[in-house]
Protein backbone atom coordinates (compact mmCIF):
# COMPACT_ATOMS: atom_id res chain seq x y z
CA UNK A 1 0.00 0.00 0.00
CA UNK A 2 1.34 3.43 -1.00
CA UNK A 3 0.68 6.89 0.39
CA UNK A 4 0.11 9.80 -1.94
CA UNK A 5 0.61 13.51 -1.40
CA UNK A 6 -0.20 16.50 -3.60
CA UNK A 7 1.99 19.49 -4.37
CA UNK A 8 0.18 22.65 -3.16
CA UNK A 9 1.62 24.68 -6.06
CA UNK A 10 1.09 22.55 -9.17
CA UNK A 11 -1.34 19.97 -7.75
CA UNK A 12 0.60 16.96 -9.07
CA UNK A 13 0.27 13.75 -7.01
CA UNK A 14 3.34 11.86 -5.80
CA UNK A 15 4.10 8.72 -3.83
CA UNK A 16 5.73 9.44 -0.47
CA UNK A 17 8.16 7.50 1.70
CA UNK A 18 7.44 7.70 5.48
CA UNK A 19 11.07 6.87 6.27
CA UNK A 20 12.20 10.05 4.57
CA UNK A 21 9.35 12.06 6.10
CA UNK A 22 10.34 10.97 9.59
CA UNK A 23 13.88 12.20 9.08
CA UNK A 24 12.94 15.49 7.38
CA UNK A 25 9.94 16.10 9.68
CA UNK A 26 7.58 15.81 6.69
CA UNK A 27 9.24 18.38 4.40
CA UNK A 28 9.67 17.38 0.71
CA UNK A 29 10.44 19.06 -2.60
CA UNK A 30 8.22 18.72 -5.66
CA UNK A 31 10.09 17.12 -8.58
CA UNK A 32 8.12 19.18 -11.09
CA UNK A 33 7.98 22.76 -9.80
CA UNK A 34 10.68 22.48 -7.07
CA UNK A 35 8.25 23.70 -4.35
CA UNK A 36 9.12 22.73 -0.79
CA UNK A 37 6.03 21.74 1.25
CA UNK A 38 4.85 19.59 4.17
CA UNK A 39 3.75 16.25 2.73
CA UNK A 40 1.77 15.32 5.86
CA UNK A 41 -0.59 18.27 5.36
CA UNK A 42 -1.21 17.35 1.72
CA UNK A 43 -1.67 13.62 2.27
CA UNK A 44 -4.16 11.95 -0.11
CA UNK A 45 -5.73 8.44 -0.13
CA UNK A 46 -3.99 5.83 -2.27
CA UNK A 47 -5.31 5.71 -5.83
CA UNK A 48 -5.13 2.31 -7.49
CA UNK A 49 -4.57 2.52 -11.21
CA UNK A 50 -3.43 0.28 -14.00
CA UNK A 51 -0.09 2.08 -14.01
CA UNK A 52 0.81 1.73 -10.34
CA UNK A 53 3.86 -0.35 -11.18
CA UNK A 54 6.41 -0.02 -13.92
CA UNK A 55 6.72 -2.80 -16.53
CA UNK A 56 9.74 -5.00 -16.11
CA UNK A 57 11.26 -3.78 -19.38
CA UNK A 58 10.86 -0.08 -18.56
CA UNK A 59 13.40 1.63 -16.30
CA UNK A 60 12.29 4.25 -13.73
CA UNK A 61 12.80 7.95 -14.57
CA UNK A 62 16.29 9.39 -14.39
CA UNK A 63 17.07 11.77 -11.44
CA UNK A 64 16.66 15.48 -12.02
CA UNK A 65 19.46 17.99 -11.35
CA UNK A 66 20.17 18.09 -7.60
CA UNK A 67 16.90 16.21 -6.94
CA UNK A 68 15.49 12.69 -7.30
CA UNK A 69 12.82 12.45 -10.00
CA UNK A 70 9.32 11.98 -8.64
CA UNK A 71 6.77 9.71 -10.17
CA UNK A 72 3.54 11.37 -11.12
CA UNK A 73 0.54 9.31 -10.13
CA UNK A 74 -1.95 9.42 -12.95
CA UNK A 75 -5.45 8.12 -12.34
CA UNK A 76 -7.38 7.00 -15.36
CA UNK A 77 -10.73 6.29 -13.67
CA UNK A 78 -10.73 9.13 -11.10
CA UNK A 79 -9.63 12.73 -11.40
CA UNK A 80 -7.88 14.48 -8.54
CA UNK A 81 -8.44 18.22 -8.11
CA UNK A 82 -5.32 20.27 -8.70
CA UNK A 83 -6.34 23.40 -6.76
CA UNK A 84 -3.51 24.56 -4.46
CA UNK A 85 -4.01 24.56 -0.70
CA UNK A 86 -5.34 27.73 0.92
CA UNK A 87 -2.27 28.10 3.08
CA UNK A 88 0.87 26.13 3.83
CA UNK A 89 3.49 26.37 6.56
CA UNK A 90 6.84 28.05 6.02
CA UNK A 91 9.59 25.80 4.68
CA UNK A 92 12.20 24.62 7.15
CA UNK A 93 15.58 26.20 7.69
CA UNK A 94 18.54 25.14 5.60
CA UNK A 95 19.81 22.90 8.39
CA UNK A 96 16.69 20.71 8.20
CA UNK A 97 16.94 17.91 5.57
CA UNK A 98 14.39 18.06 2.74
CA UNK A 99 13.71 14.94 0.68
CA UNK A 100 12.51 14.80 -2.89
CA UNK A 101 9.49 12.71 -3.66
CA UNK A 102 10.24 9.24 -4.97
CA UNK A 103 8.35 6.10 -6.08
CA UNK A 104 9.21 4.08 -2.97
CA UNK A 105 6.59 1.97 -1.21
CA UNK A 106 4.97 3.55 1.87
CA UNK A 107 5.41 2.25 5.45
CA UNK A 108 2.00 3.10 6.92
CA UNK A 109 2.93 2.19 10.49
CA UNK A 110 5.87 4.60 10.66
CA UNK A 111 3.97 7.43 8.98
CA UNK A 112 0.99 6.95 11.30
CA UNK A 113 3.34 7.15 14.29
CA UNK A 114 4.63 10.49 12.95
CA UNK A 115 1.11 11.88 12.57
CA UNK A 116 0.15 10.65 16.06
CA UNK A 117 3.20 12.30 17.61
CA UNK A 118 2.57 15.62 15.87
CA UNK A 119 -1.14 15.59 16.76
CA UNK A 120 -0.85 14.86 20.49
CA UNK A 121 2.47 16.44 21.49
CA UNK A 122 1.05 19.98 21.83
CA UNK A 123 -2.22 19.17 23.69
CA UNK A 124 -0.34 16.97 26.16
CA UNK A 125 1.56 20.03 27.40
CA UNK A 126 -1.69 21.62 28.60
CA UNK A 127 -2.71 18.72 30.86
CA UNK A 128 -0.84 19.91 34.03
CA UNK A 129 -2.21 23.45 33.60
CA UNK A 130 -5.79 22.23 33.29
CA UNK A 131 -5.31 19.94 36.29
CA UNK A 132 -4.08 22.83 38.44
CA UNK A 133 -6.91 25.09 37.30
CA UNK A 134 -9.49 22.50 38.35
CA UNK A 135 -7.73 21.70 41.65
CA UNK A 136 -7.62 25.27 43.03
CA UNK A 137 -11.43 25.83 42.95
CA UNK A 138 -11.98 22.46 44.63
CA UNK A 139 -9.57 23.36 47.45
CA UNK A 140 -11.27 26.72 47.96
CA UNK A 141 -14.67 25.02 47.95
CA UNK A 142 -13.54 22.68 50.75
CA UNK A 143 -11.84 25.42 52.80
CA UNK A 144 -14.83 27.81 52.75
CA UNK A 145 -17.02 25.92 55.29
CA UNK A 146 -14.00 25.23 57.51
CA UNK A 147 -13.12 28.92 57.64
CA UNK A 148 -16.74 29.86 58.35
CA UNK A 149 -16.89 27.42 61.27
CA UNK A 150 -13.60 28.75 62.68
CA UNK A 151 -14.86 32.32 62.40
CA UNK A 152 -18.12 31.42 64.15
CA UNK A 153 -16.24 29.78 67.05
CA UNK A 154 -14.03 32.85 67.41
CA UNK A 155 -17.04 35.18 67.57
CA UNK A 156 -18.79 32.97 70.15
CA UNK A 157 -15.70 32.84 72.37
CA UNK A 158 -15.26 36.61 72.17
CA UNK A 159 -18.92 37.26 73.03
CA UNK A 160 -19.29 34.36 75.48
CA UNK A 161 -20.08 36.53 78.52
CA UNK A 162 -22.76 38.51 76.66
CA UNK A 163 -24.31 35.30 75.32
CA UNK A 164 -24.34 33.70 78.79
CA UNK A 165 -26.00 36.77 80.35
CA UNK A 166 -28.77 36.81 77.75
CA UNK A 167 -29.20 33.04 77.37
CA UNK A 168 -28.60 31.26 80.72
CA UNK A 169 -29.44 27.88 79.15
CA UNK A 170 -26.40 28.23 76.90
CA UNK A 171 -23.93 28.33 79.80
CA UNK A 172 -23.17 24.55 79.83
CA UNK A 173 -22.43 24.65 76.11
CA UNK A 174 -20.21 27.68 76.48
CA UNK A 175 -18.29 26.08 79.36
CA UNK A 176 -17.64 22.98 77.21
CA UNK A 177 -16.53 25.18 74.30
CA UNK A 178 -14.14 27.17 76.48
CA UNK A 179 -12.43 24.11 77.95
CA UNK A 180 -10.08 23.40 74.98
CA UNK A 181 -9.17 27.10 74.72
CA UNK A 182 -8.39 27.64 78.42
CA UNK A 183 -11.03 30.33 78.90
CA UNK A 184 -13.86 30.74 81.40
CA UNK A 185 -17.20 32.44 81.77
CA UNK A 186 -17.29 35.64 83.79
CA UNK A 187 -19.95 38.05 84.90
CA UNK A 188 -20.62 40.61 82.21
CA UNK A 189 -18.64 43.85 82.36
CA UNK A 190 -20.39 46.95 81.13
CA UNK A 191 -19.12 50.06 82.90
CA UNK A 192 -21.45 52.37 80.96
CA UNK A 193 -24.44 50.77 82.72
CA UNK A 194 -23.07 51.46 86.24
CA UNK A 195 -23.67 54.94 87.63
CA UNK A 196 -22.94 56.60 90.98
CA UNK A 197 -26.39 57.48 92.25
CA UNK A 198 -25.22 59.44 95.34
CA UNK A 199 -22.10 59.96 97.44
CA UNK A 200 -20.81 61.79 100.55
CA UNK A 201 -17.33 62.43 101.92
CA UNK A 202 -16.71 63.48 105.53
CA UNK A 203 -13.97 63.72 108.15
CA UNK A 204 -14.63 61.59 111.24
CA UNK A 205 -11.45 62.36 113.18
CA UNK A 206 -8.21 64.25 112.51
CA UNK A 207 -6.79 61.38 110.43
CA UNK A 208 -9.90 59.29 109.58
CA UNK A 209 -12.20 60.01 106.65
CA UNK A 210 -15.36 58.29 105.49
CA UNK A 211 -16.80 57.86 101.99
CA UNK A 212 -20.34 56.71 101.29
CA UNK A 213 -21.73 56.06 97.81
CA UNK A 214 -24.51 54.16 96.08
CA UNK A 215 -23.86 52.26 92.84
CA UNK A 216 -26.78 51.62 90.50
CA UNK A 217 -27.05 49.06 87.71
CA UNK A 218 -29.16 50.56 84.93
CA UNK A 219 -29.05 47.52 82.63
CA UNK A 220 -31.21 44.38 82.51
CA UNK A 221 -28.26 42.02 83.03
CA UNK A 222 -26.14 41.21 86.06
CA UNK A 223 -22.83 43.06 86.01
CA UNK A 224 -19.50 42.59 87.68
CA UNK A 225 -18.85 44.98 90.53
CA UNK A 226 -16.25 47.62 89.57
CA UNK A 227 -13.43 49.22 91.51
CA UNK A 228 -13.78 52.76 92.88
CA UNK A 229 -11.25 55.57 92.60
CA UNK A 230 -11.35 58.56 94.99
CA UNK A 231 -9.45 61.77 94.21
CA UNK A 232 -9.25 64.64 96.75
CA UNK A 233 -8.81 68.09 95.22
CA UNK A 234 -8.06 71.61 96.51
CA UNK A 235 -9.82 74.85 95.74
CA UNK A 236 -7.99 75.12 92.40
CA UNK A 237 -9.30 71.70 91.33
CA UNK A 238 -5.82 70.23 91.60
CA UNK A 239 -5.47 66.62 92.84
CA UNK A 240 -4.07 66.27 96.34
CA UNK A 241 -4.50 62.56 97.01
CA UNK A 242 -5.74 59.57 95.05
CA UNK A 243 -6.98 56.30 96.53
CA UNK A 244 -8.27 53.16 94.71
CA UNK A 245 -10.63 50.71 96.43
CA UNK A 246 -10.54 47.31 94.75
CA UNK A 247 -13.47 44.90 94.71
CA UNK A 248 -12.06 42.81 97.54
CA UNK A 249 -11.85 45.99 99.69
CA UNK A 250 -15.52 46.96 99.26
CA UNK A 251 -16.74 44.72 102.12
CA UNK A 252 -19.55 43.12 100.07
CA UNK A 253 -20.83 39.55 100.07
CA UNK A 254 -21.13 39.25 96.28
CA UNK A 255 -19.06 40.72 93.49
CA UNK A 256 -22.09 40.84 91.22
CA UNK A 257 -24.30 43.87 90.88
CA UNK A 258 -27.76 42.52 90.10
CA UNK A 259 -29.75 43.85 87.19
CA UNK A 260 -31.68 47.09 87.85
CA UNK A 261 -30.51 47.19 91.48
CA UNK A 262 -28.63 49.55 93.81
CA UNK A 263 -25.72 48.79 96.12
CA UNK A 264 -24.68 51.14 99.00
CA UNK A 265 -20.97 51.15 99.86
CA UNK A 266 -19.14 52.61 102.90
CA UNK A 267 -15.40 53.23 103.13
CA UNK A 268 -13.36 54.42 106.09
CA UNK A 269 -9.69 55.17 105.59
CA UNK A 270 -6.89 57.11 107.25
CA UNK A 271 -4.81 59.90 105.81
CA UNK A 272 -1.50 60.50 107.57
CA UNK A 273 -0.35 63.96 108.49
CA UNK A 274 1.72 65.42 105.71
CA UNK A 275 0.00 63.55 102.85
CA UNK A 276 -2.20 66.55 102.16
CA UNK A 277 -0.26 69.62 101.04
CA UNK A 278 -3.34 71.82 100.97
CA UNK A 279 -6.80 72.05 102.41
CA UNK A 280 -9.30 69.60 100.90
CA UNK A 281 -12.02 71.48 99.00
CA UNK A 282 -13.74 68.59 97.24
CA UNK A 283 -13.44 65.14 95.70
CA UNK A 284 -14.05 63.17 92.50
CA UNK A 285 -15.26 59.59 92.13
CA UNK A 286 -14.65 57.18 89.28
CA UNK A 287 -15.73 53.55 88.77
CA UNK A 288 -13.74 51.29 86.44
CA UNK A 289 -12.75 47.71 85.68
CA UNK A 290 -9.06 47.01 86.22
C-alpha positions as CSV (number, residue, x, y, z in Angstrom):
1,X,0.0,0.0,0.0
2,X,1.3,3.4,-1.0
3,X,0.7,6.9,0.4
4,X,0.1,9.8,-1.9
5,X,0.6,13.5,-1.4
6,X,-0.2,16.5,-3.6
7,X,2.0,19.5,-4.4
8,X,0.2,22.7,-3.2
9,X,1.6,24.7,-6.1
10,X,1.1,22.6,-9.2
11,X,-1.3,20.0,-7.7
12,X,0.6,17.0,-9.1
13,X,0.3,13.7,-7.0
14,X,3.3,11.9,-5.8
15,X,4.1,8.7,-3.8
16,X,5.7,9.4,-0.5
17,X,8.2,7.5,1.7
18,X,7.4,7.7,5.5
19,X,11.1,6.9,6.3
20,X,12.2,10.0,4.6
21,X,9.3,12.1,6.1
22,X,10.3,11.0,9.6
23,X,13.9,12.2,9.1
24,X,12.9,15.5,7.4
25,X,9.9,16.1,9.7
26,X,7.6,15.8,6.7
27,X,9.2,18.4,4.4
28,X,9.7,17.4,0.7
29,X,10.4,19.1,-2.6
30,X,8.2,18.7,-5.7
31,X,10.1,17.1,-8.6
32,X,8.1,19.2,-11.1
33,X,8.0,22.8,-9.8
34,X,10.7,22.5,-7.1
35,X,8.3,23.7,-4.4
36,X,9.1,22.7,-0.8
37,X,6.0,21.7,1.3
38,X,4.9,19.6,4.2
39,X,3.8,16.3,2.7
40,X,1.8,15.3,5.9
41,X,-0.6,18.3,5.4
42,X,-1.2,17.3,1.7
43,X,-1.7,13.6,2.3
44,X,-4.2,11.9,-0.1
45,X,-5.7,8.4,-0.1
46,X,-4.0,5.8,-2.3
47,X,-5.3,5.7,-5.8
48,X,-5.1,2.3,-7.5
49,X,-4.6,2.5,-11.2
50,X,-3.4,0.3,-14.0
51,X,-0.1,2.1,-14.0
52,X,0.8,1.7,-10.3
53,X,3.9,-0.4,-11.2
54,X,6.4,0.0,-13.9
55,X,6.7,-2.8,-16.5
56,X,9.7,-5.0,-16.1
57,X,11.3,-3.8,-19.4
58,X,10.9,-0.1,-18.6
59,X,13.4,1.6,-16.3
60,X,12.3,4.2,-13.7
61,X,12.8,7.9,-14.6
62,X,16.3,9.4,-14.4
63,X,17.1,11.8,-11.4
64,X,16.7,15.5,-12.0
65,X,19.5,18.0,-11.3
66,X,20.2,18.1,-7.6
67,X,16.9,16.2,-6.9
68,X,15.5,12.7,-7.3
69,X,12.8,12.4,-10.0
70,X,9.3,12.0,-8.6
71,X,6.8,9.7,-10.2
72,X,3.5,11.4,-11.1
73,X,0.5,9.3,-10.1
74,X,-1.9,9.4,-12.9
75,X,-5.5,8.1,-12.3
76,X,-7.4,7.0,-15.4
77,X,-10.7,6.3,-13.7
78,X,-10.7,9.1,-11.1
79,X,-9.6,12.7,-11.4
80,X,-7.9,14.5,-8.5
81,X,-8.4,18.2,-8.1
82,X,-5.3,20.3,-8.7
83,X,-6.3,23.4,-6.8
84,X,-3.5,24.6,-4.5
85,X,-4.0,24.6,-0.7
86,X,-5.3,27.7,0.9
87,X,-2.3,28.1,3.1
88,X,0.9,26.1,3.8
89,X,3.5,26.4,6.6
90,X,6.8,28.1,6.0
91,X,9.6,25.8,4.7
92,X,12.2,24.6,7.1
93,X,15.6,26.2,7.7
94,X,18.5,25.1,5.6
95,X,19.8,22.9,8.4
96,X,16.7,20.7,8.2
97,X,16.9,17.9,5.6
98,X,14.4,18.1,2.7
99,X,13.7,14.9,0.7
100,X,12.5,14.8,-2.9
101,X,9.5,12.7,-3.7
102,X,10.2,9.2,-5.0
103,X,8.4,6.1,-6.1
104,X,9.2,4.1,-3.0
105,X,6.6,2.0,-1.2
106,X,5.0,3.5,1.9
107,X,5.4,2.2,5.4
108,X,2.0,3.1,6.9
109,X,2.9,2.2,10.5
110,X,5.9,4.6,10.7
111,X,4.0,7.4,9.0
112,X,1.0,6.9,11.3
113,X,3.3,7.2,14.3
114,X,4.6,10.5,13.0
115,X,1.1,11.9,12.6
116,X,0.1,10.7,16.1
117,X,3.2,12.3,17.6
118,X,2.6,15.6,15.9
119,X,-1.1,15.6,16.8
120,X,-0.8,14.9,20.5
121,X,2.5,16.4,21.5
122,X,1.0,20.0,21.8
123,X,-2.2,19.2,23.7
124,X,-0.3,17.0,26.2
125,X,1.6,20.0,27.4
126,X,-1.7,21.6,28.6
127,X,-2.7,18.7,30.9
128,X,-0.8,19.9,34.0
129,X,-2.2,23.4,33.6
130,X,-5.8,22.2,33.3
131,X,-5.3,19.9,36.3
132,X,-4.1,22.8,38.4
133,X,-6.9,25.1,37.3
134,X,-9.5,22.5,38.4
135,X,-7.7,21.7,41.6
136,X,-7.6,25.3,43.0
137,X,-11.4,25.8,42.9
138,X,-12.0,22.5,44.6
139,X,-9.6,23.4,47.5
140,X,-11.3,26.7,48.0
141,X,-14.7,25.0,48.0
142,X,-13.5,22.7,50.7
143,X,-11.8,25.4,52.8
144,X,-14.8,27.8,52.8
145,X,-17.0,25.9,55.3
146,X,-14.0,25.2,57.5
147,X,-13.1,28.9,57.6
148,X,-16.7,29.9,58.4
149,X,-16.9,27.4,61.3
150,X,-13.6,28.8,62.7
151,X,-14.9,32.3,62.4
152,X,-18.1,31.4,64.1
153,X,-16.2,29.8,67.0
154,X,-14.0,32.9,67.4
155,X,-17.0,35.2,67.6
156,X,-18.8,33.0,70.2
157,X,-15.7,32.8,72.4
158,X,-15.3,36.6,72.2
159,X,-18.9,37.3,73.0
160,X,-19.3,34.4,75.5
161,X,-20.1,36.5,78.5
162,X,-22.8,38.5,76.7
163,X,-24.3,35.3,75.3
164,X,-24.3,33.7,78.8
165,X,-26.0,36.8,80.3
166,X,-28.8,36.8,77.7
167,X,-29.2,33.0,77.4
168,X,-28.6,31.3,80.7
169,X,-29.4,27.9,79.2
170,X,-26.4,28.2,76.9
171,X,-23.9,28.3,79.8
172,X,-23.2,24.6,79.8
173,X,-22.4,24.6,76.1
174,X,-20.2,27.7,76.5
175,X,-18.3,26.1,79.4
176,X,-17.6,23.0,77.2
177,X,-16.5,25.2,74.3
178,X,-14.1,27.2,76.5
179,X,-12.4,24.1,78.0
180,X,-10.1,23.4,75.0
181,X,-9.2,27.1,74.7
182,X,-8.4,27.6,78.4
183,X,-11.0,30.3,78.9
184,X,-13.9,30.7,81.4
185,X,-17.2,32.4,81.8
186,X,-17.3,35.6,83.8
187,X,-20.0,38.1,84.9
188,X,-20.6,40.6,82.2
189,X,-18.6,43.8,82.4
190,X,-20.4,47.0,81.1
191,X,-19.1,50.1,82.9
192,X,-21.5,52.4,81.0
193,X,-24.4,50.8,82.7
194,X,-23.1,51.5,86.2
195,X,-23.7,54.9,87.6
196,X,-22.9,56.6,91.0
197,X,-26.4,57.5,92.2
198,X,-25.2,59.4,95.3
199,X,-22.1,60.0,97.4
200,X,-20.8,61.8,100.6
201,X,-17.3,62.4,101.9
202,X,-16.7,63.5,105.5
203,X,-14.0,63.7,108.2
204,X,-14.6,61.6,111.2
205,X,-11.4,62.4,113.2
206,X,-8.2,64.3,112.5
207,X,-6.8,61.4,110.4
208,X,-9.9,59.3,109.6
209,X,-12.2,60.0,106.6
210,X,-15.4,58.3,105.5
211,X,-16.8,57.9,102.0
212,X,-20.3,56.7,101.3
213,X,-21.7,56.1,97.8
214,X,-24.5,54.2,96.1
215,X,-23.9,52.3,92.8
216,X,-26.8,51.6,90.5
217,X,-27.0,49.1,87.7
218,X,-29.2,50.6,84.9
219,X,-29.0,47.5,82.6
220,X,-31.2,44.4,82.5
221,X,-28.3,42.0,83.0
222,X,-26.1,41.2,86.1
223,X,-22.8,43.1,86.0
224,X,-19.5,42.6,87.7
225,X,-18.8,45.0,90.5
226,X,-16.3,47.6,89.6
227,X,-13.4,49.2,91.5
228,X,-13.8,52.8,92.9
229,X,-11.2,55.6,92.6
230,X,-11.4,58.6,95.0
231,X,-9.4,61.8,94.2
232,X,-9.2,64.6,96.7
233,X,-8.8,68.1,95.2
234,X,-8.1,71.6,96.5
235,X,-9.8,74.9,95.7
236,X,-8.0,75.1,92.4
237,X,-9.3,71.7,91.3
238,X,-5.8,70.2,91.6
239,X,-5.5,66.6,92.8
240,X,-4.1,66.3,96.3
241,X,-4.5,62.6,97.0
242,X,-5.7,59.6,95.0
243,X,-7.0,56.3,96.5
244,X,-8.3,53.2,94.7
245,X,-10.6,50.7,96.4
246,X,-10.5,47.3,94.8
247,X,-13.5,44.9,94.7
248,X,-12.1,42.8,97.5
249,X,-11.9,46.0,99.7
250,X,-15.5,47.0,99.3
251,X,-16.7,44.7,102.1
252,X,-19.5,43.1,100.1
253,X,-20.8,39.5,100.1
254,X,-21.1,39.3,96.3
255,X,-19.1,40.7,93.5
256,X,-22.1,40.8,91.2
257,X,-24.3,43.9,90.9
258,X,-27.8,42.5,90.1
259,X,-29.8,43.8,87.2
260,X,-31.7,47.1,87.9
261,X,-30.5,47.2,91.5
262,X,-28.6,49.5,93.8
263,X,-25.7,48.8,96.1
264,X,-24.7,51.1,99.0
265,X,-21.0,51.2,99.9
266,X,-19.1,52.6,102.9
267,X,-15.4,53.2,103.1
268,X,-13.4,54.4,106.1
269,X,-9.7,55.2,105.6
270,X,-6.9,57.1,107.3
271,X,-4.8,59.9,105.8
272,X,-1.5,60.5,107.6
273,X,-0.4,64.0,108.5
274,X,1.7,65.4,105.7
275,X,0.0,63.6,102.8
276,X,-2.2,66.6,102.2
277,X,-0.3,69.6,101.0
278,X,-3.3,71.8,101.0
279,X,-6.8,72.1,102.4
280,X,-9.3,69.6,100.9
281,X,-12.0,71.5,99.0
282,X,-13.7,68.6,97.2
283,X,-13.4,65.1,95.7
284,X,-14.0,63.2,92.5
285,X,-15.3,59.6,92.1
286,X,-14.6,57.2,89.3
287,X,-15.7,53.5,88.8
288,X,-13.7,51.3,86.4
289,X,-12.8,47.7,85.7
290,X,-9.1,47.0,86.2
